[in-house]
Amino acid sequence: MTTTRKIVLGVGLAGGALLATWLLTGDRKKKTTALLTRGAQSLQKTLKKETSSDESEPLYV
């Protein structure tokens, strides 16, 4: 891995950490938590729909 890639990766991780810190401080914490909760619930519903569609016989092509 070249030095440039390492620097870019480090800056990206640091930027993500700063963004997460900013979103989870002050008045934004409640809004961010609510948004993440709704997203997790919708993802959970989607995953349950995909796994609950079991068919008794496999389809052969």
C-alpha positions in Angstrom: 0.0 0.0 0.0 1.5 3.3 -1.0 1.9 6.3 1.3 -0.8 8.2 -0.5 -3.4 5.5 0.0 -2.5 5.3 3.7 -2.9 9.0 4.1 -6.2 9.0 2.2 -7.5 6.1 4.3 -6.5 7.9 7.5 -8.2 11.1 6.5 -11.3 9.2 5.6 -11.5 7.4 8.9 -10.8 10.6 10.8 -13.5 12.4 8.9 -16.0 9.7 9.6 -15.1 9.8 13.3 -15.6 13.5 13.4 -18.9 13.3 11.6 -20.2 10.6 14.0 -19.0 12.7 17.0 -20.8 15.8 15.6 -24.0 13.9 14.9 -24.1 12.4 18.4 -23.6 15.6 20.3 -26.1 18.3 21.4 -29.6 18.5 20.0 -28.6 16.3 17.0 -28.3 13.2 19.2 -32.0 12.6 19.5 -32.6 13.1 15.8 -29.7 10.9 14.8 -30.7 8.1 17.2 -34.3 8.2 15.8 -33.1 8.1 12.2 -30.8 5.1 12.9 -33.5 3.3 14.8 -36.0 3.7 11.9 -33.3 2.6 9.4 -32.5 -0.5 11.5 -36.2 -1.4 11.9 -36.8 -1.1 8.1 -33.7 -3.2 7.4 -34.9 -5.8 9.9 -38.3 -6.0 8.2 -36.7 -6.4 4.8 -34.5 -9.2 6.0 -37.4 -11.0 7.7 -39.4 -10.9 4.4 -36.5 -12.4 2.4 -35.9 -15.3 4.9 -39.6 -16.1 5.4 -40.3 -16.8 1.8 -39.3 -20.5 2.0 -40.7 -22.7 -0.7 -41.4 -26.3 -0.2 -39.9 -27.4 -3.5 -36.8 -26.0 -5.1 -37.2 -24.5 -8.6 -35.1 -26.2 -11.3 -34.2 -24.4 -14.5 
